[in-house]
Amino acid sequence: MDPRAWILQPLADAGLSPSTITDLLFRLGFEAVTRPGDLDDGGIRAVVEDQPAEVQAAWTETLSRMIAAAELVP
């Protein structure tokens, strides 16, 4: 499986459309660029605070996968 697909699979499994997933990732990028200092847990979770619990859980898993994939890159 393509690593990008593996990272995003929890969001797809939660029923989000590709355009919604893209929107969430753009929002995450925007938060990362515009927030002063580090993007703490509150800023990361703010991206999906208006979403149902299953989407919030999928978001947490997706972020965990992003971190795991980043740690694999030399």
Secondary structure, DSSP 4 states (H G I P E B T S, - for coil): --HHHHHHHHHHHTT--HHHHHHHHHHHHHHHHHSSS---HHHHHHTTTTS-HHHHHHHHHHHHHHHHHHHH--
